[in-house]
């Protein structure tokens, strides 16, 4: 009975699982001094794993009949390269952007796939390793808004870079003040249109960047919440004999959602990659 009395409630369980392992306690909604250590470490480890996988594929590649592993990698590389060709018409730019798109797709897929692990597996292992039963740990980096906005922010910086590289600094600045509504020979109207055009350009850049990161974050955060709710069904038997059927529902619901979630994590990685290619392609276009 004492153990039941000390057990967390459903809301406490969910709130605990949604807390990050941080260097300092967050004091504000936007606190740049806070680092979500769990997201950074998990993302770096998965990034290294990705590099090792592709290095292994490149090292074992043969010109003859490819094995299953090599064939799978070649199919994925060809798919991404075709998408890059459709969005980026500058062959020189594609030499960097196509591999970047492949990296983004695989890296985000691996970070999304952490959602398929049992929700208590790594957090409990971390609690036992630290000896702190209240230690926090979140293992899905893409369910962290800092990660997804960081990725979309990097895409924005690349858009700036290619806009300047392709159009020149003067050409890009001219575009900021003349697109999308053009300009006028009348100095007064030219100033007014310049201000409106610049405001529209800034809004477009901000909207694209925020929506790019928020879309991935929202889907993965929602998926994480569903897994937590399903996990609570599994604990119903320990709380009450009347919940004897809930653990069965936990297994069925968890299996169905995990299978469906495989599609979600793949689709979200693909969408993020495609939007990155589209935005970088737009940076090459002159208005």
PyMOL commands that set and color helices and strands:
alter all, ss='L'
color gray80, all
select helices_A, chain A and resi 2-6+10-17+37-60+68-87+91-116+121-130+141-143+145-178+187-234+236-239+241-243+246-284
alter helices_A, ss='H'
color red, helices_A
deselect
rebuild
show_as cartoon
